[in-house]
Amino acid sequence: MSLVEEYEEGEYGRAPKRLKTAEVEEGEELEEGEDSDSESAGLLGDVENVGAEKKALWTTTKYGPARRDSGEDSHRIAQSPVVHVRGLCEAVVEADLVEALEKFGPICYVMMMPFKRQALVEFEMVESADKCVACGSSEAVYIAGQQAFFNYSTSKRITRPTNSDNPNSGNKVLLLSIQNPLYPITTDVLYTVCNPIGSVMRIVIFKRNGIQAMVEFESVECAQKAKAALNGADIYAGCCTLKIEYARPTRLNVIRNDNESWDYTKPYLVRRDVSERGKGRQAILGEHPSSYGDNGYGSHCPLLPLPGNSRYKLSSHDIPEVVAYPLPQSSSYNNHGSSSVAMVSGLHPTKMNCTRIFNLFCLYGNIEKVKFMKSVPGTALVEMGDEYAVDRAITHLNSIKVFGKRLNVCVSKQHAVIPSQVFELEDGSSSYKDFAMTRNNRFTSQGQASKNIIQPPSCVLHYYNVPPCISEDQLLRLCSEHDVPGFTKFKMFDAKPSSKTISGLLEFDSKTHAVEVLTVLNHYQIRIPNGSNPYTLKLCFSTSSHL
């Protein structure tokens, strides 16, 4: 068993559990997608599961609106050492919360929820939490320059992925979960991010239901500094958000140095792909990938906010106020080879065609061309915008089931799709289609790409760009007409009075059902009576695990 497989089979290979809130604040209800003619798709995050099954109730103050739980005005959450914080700015990190709230008493643990702009803070004593909530009810409390709101959590303790109850347990290994990994995450990238804060000894990256990594520091103090400084921060602007916990292992075992594992105390370990790595770690700190620059992705140095004078107290020689991390060179990331063409096999012979492949793969990058191979039935080549899009598609779509067949997605040896040997598929459509000019590609500009959350398939779909006259029954009928499974739960978000479209969530019995519905109905044209132009139904996988 390889090192990466060993860690994947452990509990750290699983994505953190999530608990969806029953109420979503305005501006946080939309998620992945592109700008439509009438509205833009935004972002939907989830409140992390910390062992509680109820959402927090926010008391009425002159600084914030009242939050209701089942409409009972008299109900109040019992006192707890855990405080639920909301209203945080996007750039806030754990150190900001510690700096602002430690005046109320010693803090045991902090859990960041970056996509919800919320956090959970566990104090050592209930009295400290009482002071925090009381102060927030009587006066404005600012965290990183923005007013925050506080209430007791229904949980009495924040669940940790390790047995330790506090950071003083001697653990120097951190578990990093990378959310919305728009760009590849390698040992080089994580070393560049973590090492300026504390000396990094070893790194192991593993993928299952997302991308996670364990980083071993030289000391517990270095790990504590890194967690405080980086928890909740973005590696690249608007994506690759870090969620950091203390890991269970106290030491990492690395047997080779490559993109997925590295022991910085043993530079002599055998490297995989030595001929392709060039000079090793320095190769990743090069210029912006040409494939992104050519597509108008703008500046190649998105900023990672790191704590300075007003945040985490480090001396000026320890770390600069803001560090720019350039994207990796296209030649340095070669886990799967270097090609912008993916080969997809295991396709259903009658239910899959070029359009349906586009509907599924467009969630992970622009699609240029799709061609079925006449010599290999059930196999197609998908030319994407760049090799990073291919890597994302492999990460999230390889081995999923679609129409009873398991897909196999890998990098093709070809570097472009050539429209040769075009024939007719069993459903009567062409075996080749060019999607380069379609408006349904979701990564055609920097602004459009930043709205996409790279999410693995789930049983909940987010729908948007739907006309307000469409009802739940009509969406169910649409599923029935196209011979795909119907949803079991339905939620429509409250739309602004001026909005010309609506959005919401659809929950299915299984992930497979949701994948099949997205494959068939994504970009379906909805026509309404007396309407001049049809509405394009947009679907994507939600960050919510259930409704």
C-alpha positions as CSV (number, residue, x, y, z in Angstrom):
1,M,0.0,0.0,0.0
2,S,1.4,3.4,-0.9
3,L,1.8,6.2,1.5
4,V,-1.0,8.2,0.0
5,E,-3.4,5.2,0.0
6,E,-2.6,4.6,3.6
7,Y,-3.7,8.1,4.6
8,E,-6.7,8.0,2.3
9,E,-8.1,5.0,4.1
10,G,-7.9,6.7,7.4
11,E,-10.4,9.1,8.9
12,Y,-8.6,12.1,7.4
13,G,-9.5,10.9,3.9
14,R,-13.1,11.9,4.6
15,A,-14.4,15.4,4.0
16,P,-15.6,17.2,7.2
17,K,-19.3,16.7,8.0
18,R,-21.6,19.6,7.3
19,L,-24.8,20.8,8.9
20,K,-27.1,22.9,6.7
21,T,-28.8,25.9,8.2
22,A,-32.5,26.1,7.9
23,E,-32.3,29.8,7.0
24,V,-29.8,31.4,4.6
25,E,-29.0,35.1,4.8
26,E,-29.5,37.3,1.7
27,G,-26.4,37.3,-0.4
28,E,-25.3,33.8,0.7
29,E,-27.8,31.7,-1.0
30,L,-26.5,31.2,-4.5
31,E,-23.5,29.1,-5.5
32,E,-21.5,28.0,-8.4
33,G,-22.4,29.3,-11.9
34,E,-21.8,32.1,-14.3
35,D,-23.5,35.4,-14.9
36,S,-26.8,35.0,-16.7
37,D,-28.7,37.8,-18.5
38,S,-30.9,38.5,-15.5
39,E,-28.9,37.6,-12.5
40,S,-25.6,36.3,-11.2
41,A,-25.2,33.0,-9.4
42,G,-23.5,33.4,-6.1
43,L,-22.4,31.2,-3.3
44,L,-24.0,28.8,-0.8
45,G,-22.0,27.5,2.1
46,D,-22.9,25.3,4.9
47,V,-22.6,25.6,8.7
48,E,-20.1,23.0,9.9
49,N,-21.3,20.1,11.8
50,V,-20.0,20.4,15.3
51,G,-22.2,17.7,16.9
52,A,-25.3,20.0,17.2
53,E,-28.5,19.4,15.3
54,K,-30.0,22.8,15.8
55,K,-29.0,26.2,14.4
56,A,-28.2,29.1,16.7
57,L,-30.9,31.6,17.7
58,W,-29.8,35.2,17.4
59,T,-31.2,37.5,20.1
60,T,-32.5,41.0,19.1
61,T,-30.1,43.8,19.6
62,K,-29.8,47.3,18.2
63,Y,-26.8,46.1,16.1
64,G,-28.4,43.1,14.3
65,P,-31.8,41.7,13.3
66,A,-33.5,39.0,15.4
67,R,-33.1,35.4,14.4
68,R,-36.2,33.2,15.0
69,D,-36.2,29.4,15.6
70,S,-39.6,27.9,14.6
71,G,-41.2,31.3,15.3
72,E,-40.9,31.1,19.1
73,D,-39.9,34.5,20.3
74,S,-39.5,33.4,23.9
75,H,-37.1,30.6,23.2
76,R,-33.4,31.2,24.0
77,I,-30.4,28.9,23.6
78,A,-28.9,27.7,26.9
79,Q,-25.6,29.0,28.0
80,S,-22.6,27.2,26.5
81,P,-18.8,27.8,26.4
82,V,-19.1,27.7,22.6
83,V,-20.0,30.9,20.9
84,H,-21.4,31.1,17.3
85,V,-20.0,34.1,15.5
86,R,-21.5,35.5,12.3
87,G,-21.0,38.6,10.1
88,L,-17.3,38.0,9.5
89,C,-15.5,39.6,6.6
90,E,-14.1,37.3,3.9
91,A,-10.5,37.9,4.7
92,V,-10.8,37.0,8.4
93,V,-8.5,34.3,9.8
94,E,-8.4,32.5,13.1
95,A,-5.9,34.9,14.6
96,D,-8.3,37.8,14.1
97,L,-10.9,36.1,16.3
98,V,-8.4,35.2,18.9
99,E,-7.1,38.8,19.1
100,A,-10.6,40.3,19.3
101,L,-12.2,37.8,21.7
102,E,-9.4,36.7,24.1
103,K,-10.2,39.8,26.2
104,F,-13.3,37.9,27.4
105,G,-11.3,34.9,28.6
106,P,-8.9,32.1,27.5
107,I,-9.9,30.4,24.2
108,C,-9.6,26.6,23.8
109,Y,-10.5,26.1,20.1
110,V,-11.7,27.9,17.0
111,M,-13.5,26.4,14.0
112,M,-13.7,28.6,10.9
113,M,-16.6,28.4,8.4
114,P,-15.1,30.6,5.6
115,F,-17.8,30.2,3.0
116,K,-20.5,31.2,5.5
117,R,-18.4,34.1,7.0
118,Q,-19.0,32.4,10.4
119,A,-17.0,30.7,13.1
120,L,-17.3,28.8,16.4
121,V,-15.2,29.9,19.3
122,E,-14.9,27.6,22.4
123,F,-13.9,29.3,25.6
124,E,-12.3,27.5,28.6
125,M,-15.1,28.8,30.9
126,V,-18.8,29.5,30.4
127,E,-18.4,32.8,32.1
128,S,-16.1,34.0,29.3
129,A,-18.7,33.1,26.7
130,D,-21.3,34.9,28.8
131,K,-19.2,38.1,28.7
132,C,-18.7,37.7,24.9
133,V,-22.4,37.3,24.1
134,A,-23.4,40.1,26.6
135,C,-20.9,42.5,25.2
136,G,-22.1,41.8,21.6
137,S,-25.7,42.5,22.7
138,S,-24.9,45.8,24.2
139,E,-22.2,47.3,22.0
140,A,-20.6,46.7,18.6
141,V,-17.7,44.2,18.6
142,Y,-15.4,44.4,15.6
143,I,-13.3,41.6,14.2
144,A,-10.7,42.5,11.5
145,G,-12.5,45.9,11.0
146,Q,-16.0,44.5,10.6
147,Q,-18.8,44.2,13.1
148,A,-19.6,40.7,14.2
149,F,-22.6,39.2,16.0
150,F,-22.6,36.6,18.8
151,N,-24.8,34.0,20.4
152,Y,-24.4,30.7,22.3
153,S,-24.0,27.6,20.2
154,T,-26.3,24.6,20.8
155,S,-23.1,22.5,21.2
156,K,-21.2,22.4,24.5
157,R,-17.9,21.5,22.8
158,I,-16.5,21.8,19.3
159,T,-15.8,18.4,17.8
160,R,-12.2,17.9,17.0
161,P,-10.7,15.3,14.5
162,T,-8.3,14.3,17.2
163,N,-8.6,13.2,20.8
164,S,-6.9,16.3,22.2
165,D,-9.1,18.9,23.9
166,N,-6.7,21.7,23.5
167,P,-3.7,22.9,21.4
168,N,-1.3,22.1,24.2
169,S,-1.4,18.4,23.6
170,G,2.0,18.3,21.9
171,N,0.6,17.7,18.4
172,K,2.7,19.4,15.7
173,V,0.8,18.0,12.7
174,L,-2.0,19.9,11.1
175,L,-4.8,18.6,8.9
176,L,-5.5,21.0,6.0
177,S,-8.8,20.7,4.0
178,I,-8.6,22.7,0.8
179,Q,-12.1,24.0,-0.2
180,N,-12.9,25.1,-3.8
181,P,-9.5,23.9,-5.2
182,L,-9.7,25.8,-8.5
183,Y,-5.9,25.3,-9.0
184,P,-3.7,22.3,-8.4
185,I,-2.5,21.8,-4.8
186,T,1.0,20.3,-4.5
187,T,3.6,19.9,-1.9
188,D,5.4,22.9,-3.4
189,V,2.4,25.1,-3.0
190,L,1.8,24.1,0.6
191,Y,5.4,24.5,1.5
192,T,5.4,28.0,0.1
193,V,2.3,28.9,2.1
194,C,3.3,27.2,5.4
195,N,7.1,27.5,5.7
196,P,7.3,31.3,6.2
197,I,5.3,30.9,9.4
198,G,7.0,27.8,10.9
199,S,9.6,25.3,9.7
200,V,7.9,22.5,7.7
201,M,9.3,19.0,8.1
202,R,7.0,16.8,6.0
203,I,3.8,17.1,3.9
204,V,1.4,14.4,2.6
205,I,-1.5,15.2,0.2
206,F,-4.4,12.8,-0.3
207,K,-7.6,13.0,-2.3
208,R,-11.0,11.6,-1.5
209,N,-14.2,13.7,-1.5
210,G,-11.9,16.7,-2.0
211,I,-8.3,17.6,-1.4
212,Q,-6.7,17.3,2.1
213,A,-3.2,17.4,3.4
214,M,-1.2,16.9,6.6
215,V,1.6,19.2,7.3
216,E,4.2,18.3,10.0
217,F,6.0,21.3,11.6
218,E,9.2,21.4,13.6
219,S,7.4,22.2,16.8
220,V,4.0,22.5,18.4
221,E,4.5,26.3,18.6
222,C,5.0,26.5,14.8
223,A,1.9,24.4,14.2
224,Q,-0.1,26.7,16.5
225,K,1.1,29.8,14.7
226,A,0.3,28.3,11.3
227,K,-3.2,27.3,12.3
228,A,-3.9,30.8,13.7
229,A,-2.4,32.6,10.7
230,L,-3.8,30.5,7.9
231,N,-7.1,29.0,9.1
232,G,-9.8,30.5,6.8
233,A,-7.4,32.1,4.4
234,D,-7.3,31.7,0.6
235,I,-4.2,30.3,-1.1
236,Y,-5.3,32.0,-4.3
237,A,-7.8,34.9,-4.5
238,G,-11.3,33.6,-4.1
239,C,-10.5,29.9,-4.1
240,C,-8.4,27.2,-2.5
241,T,-9.6,28.2,1.0
242,L,-7.9,26.5,3.9
243,K,-9.8,24.9,6.8
244,I,-7.3,23.7,9.4
245,E,-7.6,21.3,12.3
246,Y,-5.1,19.5,14.5
247,A,-4.4,16.0,13.0
248,R,-4.4,12.7,14.9
249,P,-0.9,11.5,13.9
250,T,2.1,13.1,15.7
251,R,4.5,12.3,12.9
252,L,4.2,11.7,9.2
253,N,5.9,8.8,7.4
254,V,7.1,9.9,3.9
255,I,8.7,7.3,1.6
256,R,9.3,9.5,-1.5
257,N,9.5,13.1,-2.5
258,D,7.1,14.2,-5.2
259,N,4.0,16.4,-5.8
260,E,1.9,14.5,-3.2
261,S,4.4,13.8,-0.4
262,W,7.7,15.3,0.7
263,D,10.2,14.9,3.5
264,Y,12.2,18.1,3.8
265,T,14.7,16.5,6.2
266,K,15.6,13.8,3.6
267,P,16.2,15.5,0.2
268,Y,17.7,12.3,-1.1
269,L,14.4,10.3,-1.2
270,V,13.6,8.9,-4.7
271,R,11.4,11.3,-6.7
272,R,8.7,10.3,-9.0
273,D,8.9,11.9,-12.4
274,V,12.4,13.2,-11.8
275,S,12.8,14.1,-15.5
276,E,9.7,16.3,-15.5
277,R,10.2,18.1,-12.2
278,G,13.3,20.0,-13.2
279,K,14.8,21.7,-10.2
280,G,12.1,20.5,-7.8
281,R,10.5,23.0,-5.5
282,Q,11.8,26.1,-7.2
283,A,10.0,25.1,-10.5
284,I,6.6,25.8,-9.0
285,L,7.4,29.4,-8.2
286,G,7.5,30.5,-11.8
287,E,5.3,32.6,-14.1
288,H,1.6,32.4,-14.5
289,P,0.5,29.3,-16.6
290,S,0.2,30.4,-20.2
291,S,-3.0,28.5,-20.5
292,Y,-4.7,30.8,-17.9
293,G,-3.1,33.9,-19.2
294,D,-4.2,33.3,-22.7
295,N,-7.8,33.0,-21.5
296,G,-7.8,36.4,-19.8
297,Y,-7.5,35.2,-16.3
298,G,-5.6,38.4,-15.4
299,S,-2.9,38.9,-12.8
300,H,-0.9,35.8,-11.8
301,C,-0.3,36.8,-8.2
302,P,-3.6,36.5,-6.2
303,L,-2.9,37.4,-2.6
304,L,-3.1,35.3,0.6
305,P,-3.8,37.6,3.6
306,L,-1.4,36.8,6.3
307,P,-1.5,38.4,9.8
308,G,0.6,41.5,10.3
309,N,0.8,44.2,13.0
310,S,-2.9,44.3,13.8
311,R,-3.6,40.6,13.7
312,Y,-1.2,37.8,14.8
313,K,1.7,39.3,16.6
314,L,4.8,38.3,14.6
315,S,7.9,40.3,14.3
316,S,8.6,42.0,11.0
317,H,11.4,39.7,10.0
318,D,9.2,36.6,10.6
319,I,6.6,37.3,7.9
320,P,5.6,40.1,5.6
321,E,2.1,41.7,5.9
322,V,0.9,40.2,2.5
323,V,2.6,37.4,0.6
324,A,1.9,36.9,-3.2
325,Y,2.0,33.3,-4.4
326,P,2.3,32.9,-8.1
327,L,0.6,30.0,-9.8
328,P,2.6,26.9,-10.7
329,Q,4.3,26.6,-14.1
330,S,2.4,24.3,-16.5
331,S,5.4,22.1,-16.8
332,S,5.7,21.4,-13.0
333,Y,2.4,19.7,-12.4
334,N,2.6,16.3,-14.1
335,N,0.8,13.8,-11.8
336,H,-1.3,12.7,-14.7
337,G,0.8,13.9,-17.6
338,S,0.5,17.2,-19.4
339,S,-2.5,17.4,-21.8
340,S,-5.7,19.4,-22.0
341,V,-7.5,16.4,-23.4
342,A,-9.3,13.9,-21.1
343,M,-10.3,10.4,-22.2
344,V,-13.6,9.2,-20.8
345,S,-14.6,5.5,-21.1
346,G,-17.5,3.5,-19.7
347,L,-20.1,5.8,-21.3
348,H,-23.6,4.4,-21.8
349,P,-24.1,3.6,-25.5
350,T,-27.6,5.0,-25.9
351,K,-27.9,7.6,-23.1
352,M,-24.6,9.6,-23.5
353,N,-23.8,12.0,-26.3
354,C,-21.5,15.0,-26.8
355,T,-24.0,17.5,-25.2
356,R,-24.5,15.4,-22.1
357,I,-20.7,15.0,-21.6
358,F,-20.4,18.8,-21.8
359,N,-23.2,19.3,-19.2
360,L,-21.3,17.2,-16.7
361,F,-17.7,18.2,-17.4
362,C,-18.3,22.0,-17.8
363,L,-18.5,22.2,-14.0
364,Y,-14.7,21.8,-13.8
365,G,-13.5,23.9,-16.7
366,N,-14.2,25.2,-20.2
367,I,-15.0,22.5,-22.8
368,E,-13.6,23.1,-26.3
369,K,-14.5,19.9,-28.2
370,V,-16.0,16.5,-27.6
371,K,-15.5,13.5,-29.9
372,F,-16.6,9.9,-29.5
373,M,-14.1,7.3,-30.7
374,K,-15.4,5.0,-33.4
375,S,-12.8,2.4,-32.8
376,V,-13.5,2.2,-29.1
377,P,-17.2,2.1,-28.3
378,G,-18.3,3.9,-25.2
379,T,-15.2,6.1,-25.2
380,A,-14.9,9.8,-25.9
381,L,-12.2,12.5,-25.9
382,V,-12.9,15.8,-24.2
383,E,-10.7,18.7,-25.0
384,M,-10.8,21.2,-22.1
385,G,-9.4,24.7,-21.6
386,D,-6.2,23.6,-20.0
387,E,-4.5,20.7,-18.2
388,Y,-5.7,22.0,-14.8
389,A,-9.3,21.6,-15.9
390,V,-8.6,18.0,-16.9
391,D,-7.0,17.4,-13.5
392,R,-10.1,18.7,-11.7
393,A,-12.4,16.5,-13.9
394,I,-10.3,13.4,-13.1
395,T,-10.3,14.3,-9.4
396,H,-14.1,14.6,-9.1
397,L,-15.6,12.5,-12.0
398,N,-13.3,9.4,-12.2
399,S,-15.2,6.3,-11.0
400,I,-18.6,7.9,-10.6
401,K,-21.7,6.0,-11.9
402,V,-23.8,7.4,-14.7
403,F,-26.7,5.5,-16.1
404,G,-25.5,2.3,-14.4
405,K,-22.0,2.4,-15.8
406,R,-18.8,3.5,-14.0
407,L,-16.9,6.3,-15.8
408,N,-13.1,6.1,-16.2
409,V,-11.6,9.5,-16.7
410,C,-7.9,9.9,-17.4
411,V,-5.4,12.1,-19.3
412,S,-5.3,11.4,-23.1
413,K,-2.0,11.1,-24.9
414,Q,-3.5,13.4,-27.6
415,H,-3.0,17.1,-27.1
416,A,-6.0,18.2,-29.2
417,V,-9.3,16.7,-30.5
418,I,-9.3,16.4,-34.3
419,P,-12.8,16.1,-36.0
420,S,-12.0,13.0,-38.0
421,Q,-14.2,9.9,-38.6
422,V,-17.4,11.7,-37.6
423,F,-20.3,9.3,-37.4
424,E,-23.9,9.1,-35.9
425,L,-24.4,8.0,-32.4
426,E,-27.2,5.6,-31.4
427,D,-29.5,8.5,-30.4
428,G,-29.1,10.1,-33.8
429,S,-26.7,12.9,-32.7
430,S,-23.2,13.6,-34.1
431,S,-20.2,11.9,-32.6
432,Y,-18.3,15.3,-32.7
433,K,-19.3,18.7,-31.4
434,D,-17.4,22.0,-31.0
435,F,-18.3,23.9,-27.8
436,A,-15.6,26.6,-28.0
437,M,-18.1,29.4,-28.7
438,T,-21.0,28.4,-26.4
439,R,-22.1,30.8,-23.7
440,N,-22.6,27.9,-21.3
441,N,-18.9,27.5,-20.6
442,R,-18.4,28.8,-17.0
443,F,-14.7,29.7,-16.9
444,T,-14.4,32.2,-19.8
445,S,-13.3,35.2,-17.7
446,Q,-11.7,35.8,-14.3
447,G,-15.0,37.2,-12.8
448,Q,-17.0,34.3,-14.1
449,A,-14.5,31.6,-13.0
450,S,-14.4,33.1,-9.5
451,K,-18.1,32.3,-9.0
452,N,-17.6,28.6,-9.5
453,I,-17.1,26.4,-6.5
454,I,-15.3,23.2,-7.6
455,Q,-17.5,20.7,-5.8
456,P,-17.5,16.9,-6.1
457,P,-20.8,15.2,-7.1
458,S,-23.4,15.1,-4.3
459,C,-27.1,14.2,-3.9
460,V,-28.1,17.9,-3.7
461,L,-28.2,20.0,-6.9
462,H,-28.3,23.8,-6.9
463,Y,-30.5,25.2,-9.7
464,Y,-30.7,28.8,-10.9
465,N,-31.7,31.0,-13.8
466,V,-35.2,29.6,-13.7
467,P,-38.3,31.8,-14.5
468,P,-40.4,32.7,-11.5
469,C,-43.5,31.0,-12.9
470,I,-41.9,27.6,-12.7
471,S,-43.2,25.5,-9.8
472,E,-42.0,22.4,-8.0
473,D,-44.5,20.2,-9.9
474,Q,-43.3,21.6,-13.2
475,L,-39.7,20.7,-12.3
476,L,-40.8,17.2,-11.3
477,R,-42.7,16.9,-14.6
478,L,-39.5,18.0,-16.4
479,C,-37.6,15.1,-14.8
480,S,-40.3,12.6,-15.7
481,E,-40.5,13.8,-19.3
482,H,-36.7,13.2,-19.7
483,D,-36.8,9.8,-18.0
484,V,-34.5,10.8,-15.1
485,P,-35.1,10.3,-11.4
486,G,-37.3,12.9,-9.6
487,F,-36.1,14.8,-6.5
488,T,-37.3,14.0,-3.0
489,K,-36.9,17.4,-1.4
490,F,-37.3,20.9,-2.9
491,K,-36.3,24.3,-1.6
492,M,-36.7,27.7,-3.3
493,F,-34.7,30.7,-2.2
494,D,-36.4,34.0,-1.6
495,A,-35.9,36.2,-4.6
496,K,-35.6,40.0,-4.6
497,P,-38.8,41.7,-5.9
498,S,-36.9,43.0,-8.9
499,S,-35.3,39.6,-9.8
500,K,-36.3,38.0,-13.1
501,T,-35.2,34.5,-12.1
502,I,-35.3,32.2,-9.1
503,S,-33.0,29.6,-7.7
504,G,-33.0,26.9,-5.1
505,L,-31.9,23.3,-4.1
506,L,-33.1,19.9,-5.2
507,E,-32.3,16.8,-3.1
508,F,-32.2,13.3,-4.6
509,D,-32.2,9.8,-3.2
510,S,-28.6,9.2,-4.2
511,K,-25.6,10.9,-5.7
512,T,-26.0,8.8,-8.8
513,H,-29.5,10.2,-9.4
514,A,-28.3,13.7,-9.0
515,V,-25.5,13.1,-11.5
516,E,-27.9,11.7,-14.1
517,V,-30.3,14.6,-13.7
518,L,-27.5,17.2,-14.1
519,T,-26.2,15.3,-17.1
520,V,-29.5,15.4,-18.9
521,L,-31.1,18.7,-17.8
522,N,-28.2,21.1,-17.3
523,H,-28.7,23.9,-19.8
524,Y,-32.2,22.8,-20.7
525,Q,-34.1,25.6,-22.5
526,I,-37.3,26.6,-20.6
527,R,-39.8,28.4,-22.7
528,I,-42.6,30.4,-21.2
529,P,-45.8,31.6,-22.8
530,N,-45.4,35.0,-24.5
531,G,-41.7,35.0,-23.7
532,S,-39.3,36.2,-26.3
533,N,-36.2,34.2,-25.3
534,P,-36.0,30.9,-23.4
535,Y,-34.4,30.6,-20.0
536,T,-31.3,28.3,-19.7
537,L,-31.7,26.1,-16.7
538,K,-28.3,26.0,-14.9
539,L,-27.4,23.1,-12.5
540,C,-24.4,22.4,-10.4
541,F,-23.6,20.3,-7.3
542,S,-24.3,22.0,-4.0
543,T,-22.1,22.3,-1.0
544,S,-25.2,21.3,1.1
545,S,-25.2,17.6,2.1
546,H,-29.0,17.5,2.6
547,L,-32.1,19.8,2.9
